[in-house]
Structures are given as structure tokens and as C-alpha cells.
């Protein structure tokens, strides 16, 4: 191998860089359920402290990356940035709340509907076509969602599943906005979302009534959220919106793995209560939806990471 060939292999194309960044984001996102389930505080308290530490982390990133001053960054937000901020705030509220009503596995698997929504929105708004393989993988993932939600009918888990669906729709809208307006300061928009959470939480809860252990977990949660957000936004600028959304569904098979390890919590028909560790984990039925999502993820990566890797 010549030195020039070696250099070429080390220089990643924008497409490959975007795939790697969004993939890292998905891996990080898959741990979010562990934080929410492990923290005993209410949803608004979680949102308050997660927002505080996310503001510090993301704000530092925005400040370091700014080229023309913060005033220019705010002016450059425009309507896309403000819509992203509002949708992001609503989606995150649904996201955190969903974990309190249903299992980590259910939330992760339901998130797999987002590639369908993204593909539709991207085609309508941008005329961005999705590859046949991407749509096929998304269809497999959607089947997994149907299996998961069907098992929740008639239980309180259905509330959590509905919140997870709302979250998925909101996240899909944000992915398309990121792709349509790559030059807008979308990380700043995420900071604004966190500010909205802090203000609402301060009014609706008693955020300072938190234990030391929960506060430590909330610090980690805020930093994890900020890191995943940066990788997702920067990666989505470089690849098609539907591709970014599908890669993000890689968290579907990973989230339940962390849940099984941390709480012995699985996604089953009817779902088990996370407060009762060890219940029903020996059953093979829980993994039907998860396996479908894993098949979708493998189908996607098997093609996309080898096809035009250095375009």
C-alpha cells in the first residue's frame, strides 16, 4: 500500500463522516433510558437539572465555535431555528415522560418509526429521495414498532408508548430541519430548548428538592445529552435526512440491552413493571420487536457503510 493510498483511506468523505457521527450519537442516546429510570426525581425536576447542565455544555460548544459573535448567531437562527427549539422542547418532555410510563425497550423500539416520518417529510419539503434499502430497513423497523405497541394495548404502558410516538414525530421534524438548514446554528436552538425546560420546570416543580445521588446522575445525564446532540446535529448536516434517522434507530436494540443489564427490564406484550426487577426476563417473547429492529439496523449498515464509503 502506497503512502498516498494510506492517506486517502484516512481522509473520510462527508458521507462517511456523517454516518460515523450519527452512529456515535445513537450509541450515546441508547443510554438515556438508564438515567431516567435510575433517577427517582419527577419528570420536571429531571428536565430542570438536565437543562442546566446541557446549557452549560452546549453553550460552551456554541461559544467556542462561534465565528461572528453570539448576536449574529441568534440573528441567524431565523424561523427554522426557533421552530427547532420549540419542537425540541416538546419532544424532550415527551421523551423523558415516556420512560416513566413504559419500558426503556418500548421507547427505543417505537423511536424506529422516525425514518418513515423523516422520509416522507424530506420528500415533500426537499424532494430528497430515500434509497430502496433504506425504506426496506425502515419498514422492518416499523413492524417491530407495531409488535411493541400492540402488546401495550389496555395497559398504562400505552400512555408511555403514545408519548414515545409524539417524541419520534418531533425528532423527525428536527432531523429534516437540520438537513434543510445546515447553516443555521441548530445547537444554539437546542440550548434554547433547554432554557424553556428550565423555566417551565422551575414553575411546575421543586427542582432543588433532589438527593445527592440523583444530582450526580443528572449531571451525567446533562453531559450525555449534550454530547449526543452535538454529534447528531453535526452528522445530520452531512448525510440525507432519512439516512440519519435510520442510523439513529440503532439505539433500539442497544437501549433494551442496557435496560436488561441495569434493571432486568424487557419489552413484552403488556410489558413488565421496571420497579419489579427480574420479572419475566427469561421469556423469549420480549425480543420480537427488538429483533426486528436489529434486522433493520443490520440491513442498513450492511449496505450503506460499504456503498460509496469514500464518495
C-alpha positions in Angstrom: 0.0 0.0 0.0 1.5 3.3 -1.1 1.6 6.3 1.3 -0.8 8.2 -0.9 -3.3 5.3 -0.7 -2.9 5.2 3.1 -3.7 9.0 3.3 -6.7 8.5 1.1 -8.1 5.9 3.5 -7.6 8.2 6.4 -9.5 11.0 4.8 -13.1 10.3 5.2 -15.7 11.6 2.8 -18.5 13.9 4.2 -20.9 10.9 3.8 -18.8 8.6 5.8 -18.1 11.2 8.4 -21.8 11.9 8.8 -22.5 8.2 9.2 -19.9 7.8 11.9 -21.0 10.9 13.9 -24.7 9.9 13.8 -23.8 6.4 14.8 -21.8 7.6 17.8 -24.8 9.8 18.7 -27.2 6.8 18.5 -24.9 4.7 20.8 -24.9 7.6 23.4 -28.7 8.2 23.1 -29.3 4.5 23.9 -28.1 5.0 27.5 -30.6 7.8 28.2 -33.3 5.4 29.5 -30.9 4.2 32.2 -30.6 7.7 33.5 -34.3 8.4 33.6 -35.2 5.1 35.2 -32.3 5.4 37.7 -33.2 8.9 38.8 -36.1 8.9 41.3 -37.0 12.6 40.8 -40.1 13.6 38.9 -40.0 14.5 35.2 -39.9 18.3 35.7 -37.0 18.0 38.1 -35.1 15.8 35.7 -35.8 18.3 32.9 -34.6 21.2 35.1 -31.2 19.8 36.0 -30.7 18.1 32.6 -31.4 21.5 31.1 -29.0 23.4 33.4 -26.0 21.1 32.6 -26.9 20.8 28.9 -27.0 24.6 28.7 -23.5 24.8 30.2 -22.1 22.1 27.9 -23.8 23.1 24.7 -23.4 26.8 25.5 -19.6 26.3 25.8 -19.6 24.5 22.4 -21.5 27.3 20.8 -19.2 29.9 22.3 -16.1 28.1 21.1 -17.5 27.5 17.6 -18.9 31.0 17.0 -17.3 32.9 14.2 -19.2 36.2 14.2 -20.4 36.6 17.7 -23.4 35.4 19.7 -25.6 38.3 18.5 -25.1 37.1 14.9 -25.7 33.5 16.0 -29.1 34.5 17.5 -30.0 36.6 14.4 -29.1 33.7 12.1 -31.5 31.3 13.9 -34.4 32.6 11.8 -37.7 30.8 11.9 -36.1 27.3 11.3 -34.0 27.7 14.5 -36.9 28.8 16.6 -39.2 26.1 15.3 -36.5 23.6 16.0 -36.2 25.0 19.6 -39.9 24.7 20.3 -40.3 21.3 18.7 -37.2 20.1 20.5 -38.5 21.3 23.9 -41.9 19.5 23.4 -40.2 16.3 22.1 -37.8 16.1 25.0 -40.7 16.5 27.5 -42.5 13.6 25.8 -39.2 11.6 25.7 -38.4 11.9 29.4 -42.1 11.4 30.4 -42.4 8.2 28.2 -39.7 6.4 30.3 -41.8 7.0 33.4 -44.8 5.2 31.9 -43.4 2.4 29.8 -40.2 0.4 29.4 -36.9 1.5 28.1 -37.2 -1.1 25.3 -40.6 0.2 24.2 -39.4 3.8 23.9 -36.3 2.7 22.0 -38.2 0.5 19.6 -41.0 3.0 19.0 -38.4 5.6 18.0 -37.9 3.4 14.9 -40.9 5.0 13.2 -38.9 8.2 12.8 -37.2 7.1 9.5 -40.7 6.8 7.9 -41.7 10.2 9.0 -38.4 11.7 8.0 -38.5 10.1 4.6 -42.0 11.5 3.9 -41.2 15.0 5.2 -37.8 15.1 3.3 -39.5 14.1 0.1 -42.3 16.6 0.5 -40.2 19.5 1.6 -36.8 18.8 -0.1 -37.7 16.2 -2.8 -34.9 14.1 -1.2 -35.4 10.5 -2.2 -34.6 7.6 0.0 -32.9 4.5 -1.3 -34.9 1.3 -1.6 -32.7 -0.3 1.0 -33.3 2.5 3.5 -37.0 2.2 3.0 -36.9 -1.6 3.3 -35.0 -1.3 6.6 -37.4 1.3 7.9 -40.3 -1.0 7.0 -38.8 -3.8 9.1 -38.3 -1.4 12.0 -41.9 -0.2 11.7 -43.1 -3.8 12.0 -41.1 -4.0 15.3 -42.9 -0.9 16.5 -46.3 -2.5 15.7 -45.5 -5.6 17.7 -44.3 -3.5 20.6 -47.3 -1.1 20.8 -49.8 -3.9 20.2 -48.6 -5.6 23.4 -49.3 -2.4 25.4 -53.0 -2.1 24.5 -55.1 -1.9 27.6 -52.3 -1.1 30.0 -50.7 2.1 31.4 -47.8 1.4 29.1 -49.9 2.7 26.3 -49.6 6.2 27.7 -45.8 5.9 27.6 -46.0 4.4 24.1 -48.1 7.4 22.9 -45.6 9.8 24.4 -42.8 7.9 22.6 -44.7 8.3 19.3 -45.1 12.0 19.8 -41.4 12.2 20.6 -40.5 10.3 17.5 -42.6 12.7 15.3 -40.9 15.7 16.9 -37.4 14.3 16.5 -38.2 13.5 12.8 -39.2 17.1 12.2 -36.0 18.3 13.8 -33.9 16.0 11.6 -35.4 17.4 8.5 -34.9 21.0 9.7 -31.2 20.2 10.4 -30.9 18.8 6.9 -32.8 21.7 5.2 -30.9 24.4 7.0 -27.4 23.2 7.7 -26.0 26.7 8.1 -28.4 27.6 10.9 -27.0 27.4 14.5 -29.1 24.4 15.5 -27.1 23.6 18.5 -28.0 27.1 19.8 -31.6 26.2 19.1 -31.1 23.1 21.4 -29.7 25.4 24.1 -32.9 27.5 23.8 -35.0 24.3 24.2 -33.1 23.6 27.4 -33.8 27.1 28.6 -37.5 26.5 28.0 -37.3 23.3 30.1 -35.5 25.1 33.0 -38.1 27.9 33.1 -41.1 25.5 32.9 -39.6 23.2 35.5 -38.9 26.0 37.9 -42.5 27.0 37.8 -44.1 23.5 37.8 -41.9 21.6 40.3 -39.5 22.0 43.2 -36.2 21.2 41.4 -33.9 21.9 44.4 -35.5 19.0 46.4 -33.2 16.4 45.0 -30.8 13.9 46.6 -27.1 13.9 46.1 -27.1 10.7 44.2 -29.9 11.9 41.8 -28.0 15.2 41.3 -24.8 13.3 40.3 -26.8 11.2 37.8 -28.4 14.4 36.5 -25.0 16.0 35.9 -24.0 12.9 33.9 -27.4 12.9 32.1 -27.0 16.6 31.0 -23.4 16.0 29.7 -24.5 12.8 27.9 -27.5 14.6 26.3 -25.3 17.5 25.2 -22.6 15.2 23.6 -25.2 13.1 21.7 -26.9 16.3 20.5 -23.6 17.7 19.1 -22.8 14.5 17.3 -26.3 14.1 15.8 -26.6 17.7 14.6 -23.1 17.8 13.1 -23.6 14.4 11.4 -27.0 15.2 10.0 -25.7 18.2 8.1 -23.6 15.7 6.0 -26.0 12.9 5.1 -29.6 12.6 3.8 -32.2 13.1 6.5 -33.8 9.7 6.1 -30.3 8.1 6.5 -29.6 10.0 9.7 -33.0 9.0 11.1 -32.5 5.3 10.3 -29.0 5.2 11.8 -30.4 6.8 15.0 -32.7 3.8 15.3 -29.6 1.7 16.1 -30.4 2.7 19.7 -33.5 0.5 19.5 -31.5 -2.8 20.0 -29.0 -1.1 22.3 -31.4 0.5 24.7 -33.0 -2.8 25.8 -29.6 -4.3 26.3 -28.7 -1.5 28.8 -32.1 -1.9 30.4 -31.7 -5.7 30.7 -28.3 -5.2 32.3 -29.4 -2.4 34.6 -33.0 -3.3 35.6 -33.6 -6.7 34.0 -36.3 -4.9 32.1 -37.6 -6.2 28.8 -40.2 -5.3 26.3 -43.0 -7.8 26.4 -46.6 -8.0 25.4 -48.1 -6.0 28.2 -44.6 -5.1 29.4 -43.2 -5.6 32.8 -43.0 -3.1 35.6 -39.4 -1.8 35.8 -39.9 -1.5 39.6 -40.0 -5.2 39.8 -36.5 -6.3 38.6 -36.2 -9.9 37.4 -39.8 -10.4 36.3 -40.3 -12.2 33.1 -36.7 -11.8 31.7 -36.4 -15.4 30.9 -39.1 -15.2 28.2 -38.1 -15.1 24.6 -41.2 -13.2 23.5 -39.9 -9.8 24.7 -37.4 -9.7 22.0 -39.7 -10.0 19.0 -39.8 -6.2 18.4 -36.1 -5.8 19.3 -35.1 -8.5 16.8 -37.0 -6.8 14.0 -35.2 -3.5 14.8 -31.8 -5.3 14.9 -32.6 -6.8 11.5 -33.4 -3.3 10.1 -30.2 -1.9 11.5 -28.1 -4.7 10.1 -29.8 -4.4 6.8 -28.9 -0.7 6.6 -25.3 -0.9 7.8 -24.6 -3.9 5.6 -25.1 -1.7 2.5 -24.6 1.9 3.5 -21.2 1.6 5.2 -19.7 -0.3 2.2 -21.5 1.7 -0.6 -19.7 4.8 -1.6 -17.9 4.9 1.7 -15.4 7.4 0.2 -17.7 9.5 -2.0 
